[in-house]
């Protein structure tokens, strides 16, 4: 069953600058790669994918705003998670802010590019919820032809890493 926002939530999100899309279920980085997502190189898949615990996403409506959340750039994952937690208190009933799984970010970046011709997160990364080697993955756009990068980023070392929060219906996903 695809999760949807309750009808009263959608207008509030749209009025506040959120864009709504419906993401497919069972997204995975390997599946997106096989479907032609424009990953830059194979390093993640060759060296890190086996050590990554991808977070599941059930599919359904998601809301996003282009760009990183204010005050999240060059901050560790824990700081980004605290900012997303604070955002939850400012959302309408029926909406929940998360740091999304990397596969959802990859799908969203690719889908936004397909719809608009522009890449979100150009020259920066967003933290993702997936864990790899004791840290979290980050997803970003670097370049034009095959721009998607996914990589584990050691805490405190990643310049250009922030968070692009994703809003989902309550009960849809966890961070």
C-alpha angles and dihedrals in degrees: 000000000000114000117232134183115254109260094253091056100057098065091047092052093046092048088054095053101265119141118215127216136159113241121204122246125253097028116177133172092237091049092050090048091051089049091056105264105168101248116176103237130325103267095113093049094042098045113015113025094084091056095048126098103209114210114231124239119197095209129242140108119348132177126211142171120215114254138020125309114262114265092015101098116110092004127127121257093259091058091048090049091052090052090051090048089053090050090057089068091057097050125096122259110282095034128100127187119222143170097243131225114267092247091058091050091049091049091046094048091048093045093048089051091049091051100041108017091237131105119231117220094024109186095000141074135231121214113247128206095239117105127221128172094345096311138071132266122248127205126205148152121247120165132357115260102044101005108154117110125183119182142150108250118205110236113267095009104084116097111194094030120128135136134271103197119218122208119215134174112277111274094020102107143352132225 
